[in-house]
C-alpha cells in the first residue's frame, strides 16, 4: 500500500524538488513552524574546575516549561575569545538525560549515561574532549530531554528510575508531536527553535568568537537544522544521521524520531538538500556505513545530492565514510575536532 501511495504522492505533489538553498531553508523553516525563541534570564547556577576544564552550569528560560539547563566548558584558565561549538546531544531513546550524554558536570555520568557512551560515543563525553582542544563548548538540554523533560507517570519495576522513565517517554513522543501539530508548529520546529536560541546565546558571549555545531544521530539532525536555519553557524558536523527520505521508505521510517519528519519537507526537497542548503559554508557529514538505522543506498544518494549542492565550493564539504555501526566513535570524533579547528580557528 505504501509503495502505491508513494507513486500517487510523487505524481500529485512533485516530491523532492531542487530549490535553491536559501529559498529551501526559508520554506522549510516556515513549513516546520520553527519558533522564534530567546534564551532569556540567563543565570550561572554554579562553576567548577576539573580535568583540565573550567565549567559553568547555566540556566535560561525560552518562555515555556521548566528552565533549560546547560553546561559551558572551556580549557582551564583560558583567556580571550575562543571559537565556540554548540554540542547537540543525541536522541538514543534516552530522554531522562540530555546534555549529560555528551558533557560532564562535577558529579560525573550516571550508570545509564556511562552505558550509552560506551555504546555509541567510544566511551567519551565528546563535549569535554572538544573543549580541551581549545573550544568553548555549550551543551544544553532541549525540549523533552533532561531539565526540559515532561513529568510522566512511571510504573514501578526492577529497572532504574531513569530507564523506567525512558520506556514511558518512548510511548509519549507521538503525543508530543500531535500537540505540537495542533499548535501550528511541529516537534521539529520546537526543538530547532530552542537550538537557535542556544546558538544565539553562545554567540553573544564576549569569550566566544565564532560558532559551529556538531552532533550524533538526533544531535546530527539538530546540527543539520541549526546549520540550515542559522546563517551565523560557521561550520557544521553531522555524524551518523544522513540519508535520503526516499530510500528510507519501506523499512527505515519507523526506526526514527518524529523530529526527522518535519511537515511538508518532501514537497520542498529531500533531507540532504536541507542539510546542504547552507552551501557554500562548511559542512562535514560522517556516514556510518554499517548503520542499522539508514540504508546504504540512501546514504550514498545523500552524498551525491550534497556534493552537487557544493559543486561551486567542493572544499567546503567533507564526507567521511566510516566502516562502523551507528556511532560517533573516537576516530570519528578526532576527525571532526580537527576539521572544526581548521574552520573555526583560522
C-alpha positions in Angstrom: 0.0 0.0 0.0 2.8 2.5 0.9 4.5 1.8 -2.4 1.4 2.7 -4.3 0.8 5.7 -2.1 4.3 6.9 -2.8 3.5 6.8 -6.6 0.4 8.9 -6.1 2.1 11.4 -3.9 5.1 11.8 -6.3 2.7 12.4 -9.2 0.4 14.8 -7.4 2.8 16.6 -5.1 6.0 16.7 -7.1 8.2 15.4 -4.3 11.9 16.3 -3.7 12.3 19.3 -6.0 15.7 21.1 -6.0 15.0 24.6 -4.7 17.9 27.0 -4.2 19.5 26.7 -0.8 18.3 30.0 0.8 14.8 29.5 -0.6 14.6 25.9 0.6 15.8 26.8 4.1 13.3 29.6 4.4 10.4 27.5 3.2 11.4 24.5 5.4 11.6 26.7 8.4 8.1 28.0 7.7 6.7 24.6 7.0 8.1 23.1 10.2 6.8 26.1 12.3 10.1 26.8 13.8 9.6 29.0 16.8 11.4 32.3 17.4 12.8 31.7 20.9 15.3 33.5 23.0 17.4 32.3 25.9 16.2 34.8 28.5 17.2 35.5 32.1 20.5 33.5 31.7 21.9 32.6 35.1 25.1 31.0 36.2 24.0 28.3 38.6 27.5 27.1 39.6 31.1 26.8 38.4 33.8 24.3 38.7 37.3 23.3 37.5 38.2 19.7 36.9 40.1 17.5 34.4 41.7 20.5 32.7 38.4 22.3 32.2 36.5 25.3 33.6 32.8 24.6 33.7 29.7 26.6 34.2 26.2 25.3 34.7 23.8 27.7 33.2 20.1 28.0 33.1 17.7 30.1 31.0 14.0 30.4 30.0 12.7 30.1 26.5 9.2 31.2 27.6 7.5 27.9 28.4 8.2 24.9 30.6 11.0 24.4 33.1 14.2 26.3 32.8 16.8 24.9 30.3 20.0 23.7 32.0 23.3 23.8 30.1 27.0 23.2 30.6 29.6 25.6 29.2 33.0 24.0 29.1 36.4 25.7 28.3 40.1 24.9 28.8 41.0 25.7 32.4 42.3 29.3 32.7 41.6 30.1 29.0 41.9 33.8 28.3 40.5 35.8 25.3 37.7 34.8 22.9 37.6 31.1 21.9 35.8 29.5 18.9 32.5 28.2 20.2 30.7 24.9 19.4 27.1 24.0 20.2 27.3 20.3 21.1 24.0 18.7 20.4 23.0 15.6 22.4 21.5 12.6 20.7 18.1 11.1 21.0 19.1 7.4 21.6 15.8 6.6 23.3 17.1 8.3 26.4 15.1 11.4 27.5 15.9 11.2 31.2 19.3 12.7 30.4 20.1 15.3 27.8 23.4 17.3 27.9 24.9 14.7 30.3 25.1 12.2 27.5 27.9 14.3 25.9 29.2 16.5 28.7 30.2 16.0 32.3 29.3 18.2 35.2 31.1 18.0 38.6 29.2 14.8 39.6 30.2 12.7 36.5 28.0 10.4 34.5 25.2 8.2 35.8 25.4 4.4 35.1 22.8 4.8 32.4 24.8 7.6 30.7 28.1 5.7 31.0 26.4 2.7 29.3 25.2 4.8 26.4 28.6 6.4 25.9 30.2 3.0 25.7 27.7 2.0 23.0 27.8 5.0 20.7 30.4 7.6 21.8 33.5 5.4 22.2 33.1 5.8 26.0 33.8 9.6 25.9 31.9 12.7 26.7 32.8 14.4 23.4 31.9 17.9 24.5 34.6 17.9 27.1 37.2 16.3 24.8 36.4 19.1 22.2 36.7 21.8 24.9 40.2 20.5 25.9 41.3 21.3 22.3 40.7 25.0 22.7 37.0 25.5 22.2 34.2 27.0 24.3 31.6 24.2 24.1 27.9 24.6 25.0 25.8 21.5 25.7 22.2 22.2 26.6 19.1 20.3 27.2 16.4 20.6 24.6 12.6 20.2 24.6 11.5 16.9 26.2 15.1 15.9 27.4 16.8 16.3 30.8 15.8 19.5 32.5 13.2 20.0 29.8 11.5 16.6 30.1 7.8 16.1 30.9 6.6 14.8 34.2 5.3 11.3 33.4 3.7 8.5 35.4 6.4 5.9 35.6 5.4 2.4 36.7 7.4 0.6 39.4 9.7 -2.1 38.3 13.2 -3.6 38.6 14.9 -1.1 36.3 16.4 2.2 37.5 14.2 5.3 37.6 16.0 6.7 34.5 15.4 3.5 32.5 11.8 3.3 33.5 11.2 7.0 32.6 12.8 6.4 29.2 10.5 3.5 28.5 7.5 5.7 29.3 8.9 8.5 27.2 9.1 6.3 24.1 5.3 6.0 24.2 4.9 9.7 24.8 6.7 11.2 21.8 3.8 10.8 19.4 1.6 12.7 21.9 4.2 15.5 22.0 4.2 15.5 18.2 0.4 15.7 17.9 0.2 18.6 20.4 2.9 20.5 18.5 0.9 19.9 15.3 -2.3 21.1 16.9 -0.5 24.3 17.9 0.7 25.1 14.4 4.3 24.0 14.9 6.0 20.6 15.0 8.3 18.6 17.2 11.0 19.6 14.8 10.0 23.2 14.9 10.1 23.5 18.7 13.4 21.7 19.1 15.0 23.8 16.3 13.7 26.9 17.9 15.4 26.0 21.2 18.7 25.2 19.5 18.6 28.5 17.6 18.2 30.3 20.9 21.1 28.4 22.4 23.4 29.2 19.5 22.4 32.9 19.7 23.3 32.9 23.4 26.7 31.3 22.8 27.5 33.8 20.0 26.6 36.7 22.3 29.2 35.8 24.9 32.3 38.0 25.0 34.5 34.9 25.5 33.4 33.4 22.2 34.5 34.4 18.7 32.8 32.3 16.0 30.3 29.4 16.5 29.9 26.0 14.9 27.9 22.9 15.9 28.2 19.2 16.0 26.1 16.2 16.9 25.5 12.4 16.5 22.2 10.9 15.4 19.3 13.0 16.7 22.0 15.5 17.6 23.2 15.3 14.0 19.7 16.1 12.8 19.6 19.1 15.1 23.0 20.2 13.7 21.6 19.9 10.2 18.6 22.0 11.1 20.7 24.6 13.0 23.1 24.9 10.1 20.3 25.4 7.6 18.3 27.9 9.7 21.1 30.0 11.3 23.4 31.8 8.9 25.7 32.6 11.8 26.8 29.0 12.2 30.2 28.9 10.7 30.8 25.1 10.4 28.5 22.0 10.9 29.3 18.4 11.7 26.6 15.8 11.2 27.5 12.3 12.5 25.5 9.1 11.6 22.4 11.0 10.6 22.2 11.3 6.8 20.1 9.5 4.2 17.5 10.5 1.6 13.9 10.1 2.7 13.0 8.3 -0.5 15.4 5.5 0.3 14.1 5.1 3.9 10.5 4.2 2.8 9.5 0.6 3.5 11.8 -0.4 6.3 13.5 2.5 8.0 10.9 5.2 8.6 9.7 3.5 11.8 13.1 3.5 13.3 13.3 7.2 13.7 12.1 10.1 15.9 9.3 12.4 14.9 11.9 15.1 14.7 13.2 13.7 11.4 9.8 14.2 9.7 9.0 18.0 9.6 5.7 18.5 7.9 5.9 19.4 4.2 9.7 19.0 3.7 9.4 16.4 0.9 7.4 18.9 -1.2 10.4 21.3 -0.9 13.4 19.0 -1.1 14.9 15.9 0.5 16.6 15.8 3.9 20.2 16.1 2.4 19.0 19.1 0.3 18.1 20.8 3.6 21.3 19.9 5.3 23.3 21.3 2.3 21.1 24.4 2.0 23.9 26.2 3.9 26.3 25.8 0.9 29.0 27.1 0.5 29.5 27.4 4.2 31.5 24.4 5.7 29.7 21.1 6.3 31.1 17.7 7.4 28.9 14.6 7.1 30.1 11.4 8.7 28.4 8.3 7.2 28.4 5.2 9.4 28.4 2.6 6.6 27.2 -0.3 8.9 24.4 1.9 10.3 21.3 -0.2 11.0 19.1 3.0 11.0 19.9 4.1 7.4 20.1 2.2 4.1 23.5 2.4 2.3 21.7 3.4 -0.9 20.2 6.4 1.0 23.5 7.5 2.4 25.2 7.3 -1.0 22.4 9.2 -2.7 22.6 11.8 0.0 26.3 12.2 -0.5 25.7 12.8 -4.2 23.0 15.4 -3.5 25.2 17.2 -1.0 28.1 17.1 -3.4 26.0 18.7 -6.1 24.9 21.4 -3.7 28.6 22.1 -3.0 29.8 21.9 -6.6 30.9 25.5 -6.6 32.8 25.0 -3.3 33.8 21.4 -3.1 36.5 22.0 -0.5 33.8 23.2 2.0 32.1 19.7 2.0 33.9 17.0 3.9 32.4 13.5 3.6 33.7 10.7 5.9 32.7 7.1 5.2 33.4 5.1 8.4 33.1 1.3 8.5 31.2 1.4 11.8 27.7 0.9 13.1 25.5 3.8 14.3 28.0 5.7 16.4 30.3 8.7 16.8 33.4 6.8 17.9 36.8 8.2 18.9 38.3 8.2 15.4 35.2 9.9 14.0 35.4 12.5 16.9 39.0 13.2 16.2 38.3 13.8 12.5 35.5 16.2 13.5 37.6 18.0 16.1 40.5 18.6 13.6 38.1 19.8 10.9 36.3 22.1 13.3 39.7 23.5 14.3 40.5 24.2 10.6 37.3 26.1 10.0 36.7 27.9 13.4 40.2 28.8 14.5 41.5 30.2 11.2 
